[in-house]
Amino acid sequence: MKYFGFILAILLFSISCNTSKDKAFEELYFKNVAIIEKYGIESIEGCRTQQMNDIFWTTCEYMRYITDIDYSFYCYDFHFYETKDSLEKDIKYLKEWYRKYGKNMTKEEANAIVGSVYEENYRQHEEIVSQSDFLAQREKEFNIKYPYPRKMPDQDSVIVQWENIDFQKIEEEALLFFEEQKGYMKEAIRLSKQNNESLDSAIIKWSYPDDPFFITADTIIKWWNMFP
């Protein structure tokens, strides 16, 4: 009987160690992880929109303030992952962080952390502007808005926006775009050969409607090889 009680105590202890303190935070956290993973895959494949990018960035900020993650993506016009390995590195970090620390955190605690960072960033911005006549005048003259809100965006509503995105439509539009680009590249390569130009240095010109575009042939070849 004592032996059975000892085993039961161990089982109960193990269960308690693997139980999240707050199921609401656990659900929100892993929905955020899913957003980052989905966007990462889409960005590698070239399927992304401004709305997707905005939601992704807001989610990344929320998770960064909680976990202190150093992301592996790049940012140009959009945020994007260059390889699946870099995406998997970030996803692994986020999952391991939850396993080590997240089970002891509540949604309210997480929101408080993120909210305080938003407030502090905004306060610092206001302080810098107030101490600079030039910046104050520039913001007033050009109606410049601080890019981050004073208050933390409601992450639940951000997730809802993400869940309402029509990914199939976006992927279909991206495929049509890629097919169009492949057509331009084929023509550029044909012209370079026709003119006996060196493919590693020749300058190829073709036109979109009223929009001349210049590019080196070696870059065209690299782009060509990226497409299926």
Secondary structure, 3 states (H helix, E strand, C coil): CHHHHHHHHHHHHHHHHCCCCCHHHHHHHHHHHHHHHHHHHHHHHCCCCHHHHHHHHHHHHHHHHHHCCCCCCEECCCEECCCHHHHHHHHHHHHHHHHHCHHHCCHHHHHHHHHHHHHHHHHHHHHHHHCCHHHHHHHHHCCCCCCCCCCCCCHHHHHHHHHCCCHHHHHHHHHHHHHHHHHHHHHHHHHHHHCCCCCCCCEEEEEECCEEEEEEHHHHHHHHHHCC
